[in-house]
Amino acid sequence: MIPMGLFDFFKRGRGYEVRSLKFCEVGKTGRRESMPENRLYNNARYVMPVARIVSHVDRKVKMTMRIAAPDGKKYAYDFEVALSPYGDRLVDLPRWGSEGRDRFTTPGIWKFGLFDEKDKLLVETSLIVVPAEELWEEQGWIRVESDFQFCDIGSEDEAPDDWGRTCFVEPRYIAMRCRYASLSSVEREVAYTVEITHESAGRVGRFEHTVTLDPRGGWLQMCGWGSDSGTSYLPGRYTYMLCYDGRQIGSGSFEVAKSPRQRGWIEPLALVLYFYNNDEEMKHWAAFDCGMGLLDGGVAKQLPFAQGYKYLVAGFQWRSLEGGHSLKLTFKFYLDGKFVYSCTREQMTHELDPQGLFYEDFEISGVLRHEGSNGVDRPLPAGRYKVELYLETDELHEHFVMQRVLDVK
């Protein structure tokens, strides 16, 4: 007996084999609206069978799809499929249904049988059709139709009126709203869960809020979350997730910026190092390089230096955010990573006046010097110089502001 291979089997038979059948919901244009599966909803417009076929022929073949509905009604439609030699692959078969969504209205088990041109069964499978209400419930009964809008409200019960902001400063209670289309034909009370997550600190808030959905749609508004103290939200970026039954149905984001209080009542602009040999050089730098720059609204720039200078100071430039606050500025100097000197200066912030003579403030540190054994100042050694600036206010204690590093050779 001569052994018969797979190709010989296909030649003697129909030349192809249908191994399985699944279904997708498709629209009028035939574009898939779901992945191939054996469970769809009774609001489907068209159902497209997707067959897994192994073919060794290059021709069109006639097929018939026979459908048995749960209520006993039977349907059938004929079509042709163009096959070519290929291995195991998925083939979209012609759809069946109606634009009015009235063919699959009966929930239950629908039987699909695929037959060849000789009316021999190729494959048979079931499609489970479930009520669309199960789908609507899975989706939280709404379809979100706008971006999330946020508002900072003064208390949990205050009516928000400043929607659309994306950045807040020391917010107390942040509320959210979005436009929605209702998937329910009747008024319905639904409980949603909100999770608020900080980009680095993780989840900071979680609460549940029940709303009454209007079948006509409209604005979905969640209550505010936070505290009267305004300390619930740290500076940073937040993600706001709207969930139903453990599934996310929408999300948005907002930012919380540092307040003037959290920033130490100032906006740091520049920290520079200046090396010099005598008081005249120092006065010239302070009056012209720094002072004239302040008049022009500029920012102090770091100059390059080589070894040979006896004295070193640091200059700090800032802009007041609110007047009347006392500041304590501490300059810490390091040489090649080793702490060598520290000094503190006290200042007051002033009211912001862009028309004033000086739009910014400037403070100069104490002098770092290198005194020899005979009491005479010697040139500072070469190396990596670093100054760190710390700020202390009534609200902040030793708050790091900025640093400057400069290599002197």
VENHUJO-V936919 format. One record per residue. N is the residue number from 1. RES is the residue in one letter. PSI is psi in radians with two decimals (* if undefined). BURIAL is 1 if it has 24 or more other C-alpha atoms within 12 Angstrom, else 0. D_LAST is the distance of its C-alpha to the last C-alpha in whole Angstrom. Layout:
N_RES_PSI_BURIAL_D_LAST + N_RES_PSI_BURIAL_D_LAST
This chain:
1_M_2.33_0_94 + 2_I_2.21_0_91 + 3_P_2.51_0_88 + 4_M_2.13_0_87 + 5_G_3.10_0_84 + 6_L_-0.69_0_82 + 7_F_-0.70_0_82 + 8_D_-0.61_0_86 + 9_F_-0.77_0_86 + 10_F_-0.63_0_85 + 11_K_-0.70_0_87 + 12_R_-0.43_0_90 + 13_G_-2.47_0_89 + 14_R_-0.26_1_88 + 15_G_0.04_1_84 + 16_Y_2.84_1_82 + 17_E_2.29_1_82 + 18_V_2.04_1_80 + 19_R_-0.50_0_79 + 20_S_2.92_1_78 + 21_L_2.23_1_78 + 22_K_-3.12_1_76 + 23_F_2.52_1_75 + 24_C_2.57_1_73 + 25_E_2.35_1_74 + 26_V_2.77_1_73 + 27_G_-2.93_0_74 + 28_K_-0.58_0_76 + 29_T_-0.13_0_74 + 30_G_0.02_0_73 + 31_R_2.37_0_70 + 32_R_2.38_0_69 + 33_E_0.07_0_69 + 34_S_2.85_1_69 + 35_M_2.71_0_68 + 36_P_2.20_1_71 + 37_E_-3.07_1_72 + 38_N_0.46_1_76 + 39_R_2.09_1_76 + 40_L_3.14_1_76 + 41_Y_2.75_1_77 + 42_N_0.24_1_80 + 43_N_0.24_1_79 + 44_A_2.47_1_78 + 45_R_-1.09_1_79 + 46_Y_2.50_1_79 + 47_V_2.22_1_78 + 48_M_2.01_1_77 + 49_P_2.46_1_78 + 50_V_1.99_1_75 + 51_A_2.46_1_77 + 52_R_1.99_1_75 + 53_I_2.44_1_77 + 54_V_2.12_1_77 + 55_S_2.52_1_78 + 56_H_0.40_1_80 + 57_V_2.80_1_82 + 58_D_1.37_0_81 + 59_R_2.99_0_83 + 60_K_2.40_0_84 + 61_V_2.57_0_86 + 62_K_2.43_0_88 + 63_M_2.82_1_87 + 64_T_2.32_1_89 + 65_M_2.15_1_87 + 66_R_2.33_1_89 + 67_I_2.30_1_88 + 68_A_2.03_1_90 + 69_A_2.79_1_89 + 70_P_-0.46_0_90 + 71_D_0.12_0_93 + 72_G_-0.20_0_95 + 73_K_2.55_0_94 + 74_K_2.50_0_93 + 75_Y_2.76_0_91 + 76_A_2.61_0_91 + 77_Y_2.52_0_89 + 78_D_2.69_0_89 + 79_F_2.95_0_86 + 80_E_2.56_0_85 + 81_V_2.22_1_81 + 82_A_2.00_0_80 + 83_L_2.68_1_79 + 84_S_2.80_0_77 + 85_P_2.01_0_76 + 86_Y_2.88_0_73 + 87_G_-2.69_0_73 + 88_D_2.07_0_72 + 89_R_2.81_0_71 + 90_L_2.35_0_72 + 91_V_2.19_1_74 + 92_D_2.17_1_75 + 93_L_2.82_1_78 + 94_P_2.52_1_80 + 95_R_2.91_1_80 + 96_W_2.42_1_83 + 97_G_-2.60_1_83 + 98_S_2.68_0_83 + 99_E_-0.42_0_81 + 100_G_0.05_0_83 + 101_R_0.64_0_82 + 102_D_0.15_0_85 + 103_R_-0.56_1_86 + 104_F_0.60_1_84 + 105_T_-0.34_1_85 + 106_T_1.97_1_87 + 107_P_2.67_1_84 + 108_G_-2.81_0_85 + 109_I_2.07_1_85 + 110_W_2.25_1_85 + 111_K_2.24_1_86 + 112_F_2.19_1_85 + 113_G_2.23_1_87 + 114_L_2.19_1_86 + 115_F_2.64_1_89 + 116_D_-3.05_1_89 + 117_E_-0.27_0_91 + 118_K_0.21_0_94 + 119_D_0.58_0_94 + 120_K_2.41_0_92 + 121_L_2.23_0_90 + 122_L_-0.79_1_86 + 123_V_2.61_1_84 + 124_E_2.40_1_85 + 125_T_2.98_1_83 + 126_S_2.53_1_83 + 127_L_2.12_1_81 + 128_I_2.08_1_80 + 129_V_2.13_1_80 + 130_V_2.76_1_79 + 131_P_2.47_0_80 + 132_A_-0.40_1_77 + 133_E_-0.54_0_77 + 134_E_-0.64_0_75 + 135_L_-0.79_0_72 + 136_W_-0.69_1_72 + 137_E_-0.68_1_72 + 138_E_-0.57_0_69 + 139_Q_0.14_1_67 + 140_G_0.30_1_67 + 141_W_0.09_1_70 + 142_I_2.82_1_68 + 143_R_2.03_1_66 + 144_V_2.22_1_63 + 145_E_0.23_0_63 + 146_S_2.93_0_60 + 147_D_2.72_1_56 + 148_F_2.39_1_56 + 149_Q_2.47_1_56 + 150_F_2.74_1_54 + 151_C_2.48_1_55 + 152_D_2.04_1_54 + 153_I_2.63_1_57 + 154_G_-0.47_1_57 + 155_S_3.00_0_60 + 156_E_-0.47_0_61 + 157_D_-0.09_0_64 + 158_E_2.46_0_63 + 159_A_2.07_0_64 + 160_P_2.54_1_61 + 161_D_0.18_0_61 + 162_D_1.09_0_57 + 163_W_2.71_0_57 + 164_G_-0.08_0_54 + 165_R_2.60_1_51 + 166_T_-0.11_1_48 + 167_C_2.35_1_46 + 168_F_2.74_1_46 + 169_V_2.06_1_45 + 170_E_0.96_1_46 + 171_P_2.62_1_50 + 172_R_-1.10_1_53 + 173_Y_2.08_1_55 + 174_I_2.16_1_54 + 175_A_2.82_1_57 + 176_M_2.55_1_58 + 177_R_2.75_1_60 + 178_C_2.71_1_61 + 179_R_2.53_1_64 + 180_Y_2.69_1_66 + 181_A_2.28_1_69 + 182_S_2.38_1_72 + 183_L_0.08_1_73 + 184_S_2.44_1_76 + 185_S_-0.07_0_79 + 186_V_2.83_0_80 + 187_E_2.37_0_78 + 188_R_2.37_0_76 + 189_E_2.22_0_74 + 190_V_2.37_1_71 + 191_A_2.13_0_68 + 192_Y_2.69_1_65 + 193_T_2.38_1_61 + 194_V_2.33_1_58 + 195_E_2.21_1_55 + 196_I_2.13_1_52 + 197_T_2.28_1_48 + 198_H_2.50_1_45 + 199_E_-0.51_0_42 + 200_S_-0.50_0_40 + 201_A_-0.21_0_43 + 202_G_-2.83_0_46 + 203_R_2.26_0_49 + 204_V_-0.37_0_50 + 205_G_2.52_1_53 + 206_R_2.25_0_56 + 207_F_2.88_0_60 + 208_E_2.44_0_63 + 209_H_2.30_1_65 + 210_T_2.28_0_68 + 211_V_2.79_0_69 + 212_T_2.05_1_73 + 213_L_2.35_1_72 + 214_D_2.24_0_74 + 215_P_-0.30_0_76 + 216_R_-0.11_0_75 + 217_G_-2.95_1_71 + 218_G_-2.48_0_69 + 219_W_2.26_1_66 + 220_L_2.10_1_65 + 221_Q_2.23_1_63 + 222_M_2.62_1_62 + 223_C_2.82_1_62 + 224_G_2.61_1_58 + 225_W_2.40_1_56 + 226_G_-2.41_1_54 + 227_S_2.75_0_54 + 228_D_-0.49_0_55 + 229_S_-0.29_0_52 + 230_G_0.39_1_50 + 231_T_0.11_0_48 + 232_S_-0.42_1_49 + 233_Y_1.96_1_47 + 234_L_2.72_1_43 + 235_P_2.48_1_41 + 236_G_-3.01_1_40 + 237_R_2.44_1_42 + 238_Y_2.56_1_46 + 239_T_2.28_1_49 + 240_Y_2.00_1_52 + 241_M_2.30_1_55 + 242_L_2.15_1_59 + 243_C_2.71_1_61 + 244_Y_2.15_1_64 + 245_D_0.71_0_66 + 246_G_-0.01_0_62 + 247_R_2.39_0_62 + 248_Q_2.28_0_59 + 249_I_-0.06_1_61 + 250_G_2.78_1_58 + 251_S_2.79_1_54 + 252_G_-3.14_1_52 + 253_S_2.72_1_49 + 254_F_2.92_1_47 + 255_E_2.63_1_44 + 256_V_2.08_1_43 + 257_A_2.76_0_41 + 258_K_2.41_1_39 + 259_S_2.87_1_41 + 260_P_-0.67_1_40 + 261_R_-0.78_1_40 + 262_Q_-0.37_1_39 + 263_R_0.08_1_36 + 264_G_0.37_1_36 + 265_W_0.17_1_37 + 266_I_2.81_1_34 + 267_E_1.90_1_32 + 268_P_2.42_1_29 + 269_L_-0.76_1_27 + 270_A_2.60_1_23 + 271_L_2.06_1_21 + 272_V_2.74_1_17 + 273_L_2.48_1_15 + 274_Y_2.15_1_15 + 275_F_2.48_1_13 + 276_Y_2.98_1_15 + 277_N_-0.35_1_17 + 278_N_2.96_0_20 + 279_D_-0.56_0_23 + 280_E_-0.76_0_24 + 281_E_-0.70_0_20 + 282_M_-0.80_1_21 + 283_K_-0.67_0_25 + 284_H_-0.77_0_24 + 285_W_-0.79_1_21 + 286_A_-0.66_1_24 + 287_A_-0.74_0_27 + 288_F_-1.00_0_26 + 289_D_-0.66_1_23 + 290_C_-0.96_1_24 + 291_G_-0.83_1_28 + 292_M_-0.58_0_29 + 293_G_-0.66_1_28 + 294_L_-0.69_1_30 + 295_L_-0.63_0_33 + 296_D_-0.03_0_32 + 297_G_0.32_0_32 + 298_G_-3.12_0_29 + 299_V_2.36_1_26 + 300_A_2.43_1_22 + 301_K_2.57_0_19 + 302_Q_2.22_0_16 + 303_L_2.63_0_14 + 304_P_2.59_0_10 + 305_F_2.61_1_8 + 306_A_2.95_0_5 + 307_Q_2.59_0_5 + 308_G_-0.09_0_9 + 309_Y_2.62_1_11 + 310_K_-0.44_1_14 + 311_Y_2.66_1_15 + 312_L_2.33_1_15 + 313_V_2.85_1_18 + 314_A_2.47_1_18 + 315_G_2.31_1_21 + 316_F_2.18_1_24 + 317_Q_2.34_1_26 + 318_W_2.99_1_29 + 319_R_2.28_1_33 + 320_S_2.42_1_36 + 321_L_-0.39_1_38 + 322_E_2.41_0_41 + 323_G_2.81_0_42 + 324_G_0.31_0_43 + 325_H_2.33_1_40 + 326_S_2.48_1_38 + 327_L_2.53_1_35 + 328_K_1.98_1_32 + 329_L_2.16_1_29 + 330_T_2.15_1_27 + 331_F_2.19_1_23 + 332_K_2.14_1_21 + 333_F_2.49_1_17 + 334_Y_2.54_1_16 + 335_L_2.04_1_13 + 336_D_0.70_0_12 + 337_G_-0.07_0_16 + 338_K_2.28_0_17 + 339_F_2.30_0_19 + 340_V_-0.36_0_18 + 341_Y_2.60_1_20 + 342_S_2.57_1_23 + 343_C_2.76_1_25 + 344_T_2.44_1_28 + 345_R_2.51_1_29 + 346_E_2.45_0_33 + 347_Q_3.00_1_34 + 348_M_2.45_1_37 + 349_T_2.72_1_37 + 350_H_2.86_1_40 + 351_E_2.44_0_42 + 352_L_2.13_0_41 + 353_D_1.60_0_42 + 354_P_-0.34_0_40 + 355_Q_-0.08_0_42 + 356_G_2.98_0_40 + 357_L_-0.76_0_38 + 358_F_2.02_1_35 + 359_Y_-0.45_1_35 + 360_E_2.88_1_32 + 361_D_2.75_1_31 + 362_F_2.28_1_28 + 363_E_2.38_1_27 + 364_I_2.38_1_24 + 365_S_3.10_1_23 + 366_G_3.07_1_23 + 367_V_2.25_1_20 + 368_L_2.18_1_17 + 369_R_2.84_1_17 + 370_H_1.75_1_16 + 371_E_2.27_0_20 + 372_G_3.08_0_20 + 373_S_-0.38_0_24 + 374_N_0.12_0_25 + 375_G_0.06_0_25 + 376_V_2.36_0_22 + 377_D_2.32_0_19 + 378_R_2.79_0_16 + 379_P_2.48_0_12 + 380_L_2.48_1_11 + 381_P_2.77_1_9 + 382_A_2.77_0_5 + 383_G_-2.99_0_6 + 384_R_2.00_1_9 + 385_Y_2.38_1_11 + 386_K_2.42_1_14 + 387_V_2.33_1_17 + 388_E_2.42_1_21 + 389_L_2.25_1_24 + 390_Y_2.56_1_27 + 391_L_2.41_1_30 + 392_E_2.27_1_34 + 393_T_-3.06_1_37 + 394_D_-0.43_0_41 + 395_E_-0.45_0_41 + 396_L_2.52_0_37 + 397_H_2.08_0_35 + 398_E_1.02_0_32 + 399_H_2.10_1_31 + 400_F_2.28_0_28 + 401_V_-1.02_1_27 + 402_M_3.04_1_24 + 403_Q_2.84_1_20 + 404_R_2.34_1_16 + 405_V_2.37_1_13 + 406_L_2.24_1_10 + 407_D_2.23_0_6 + 408_V_2.15_1_4 + 409_K_*_0_0
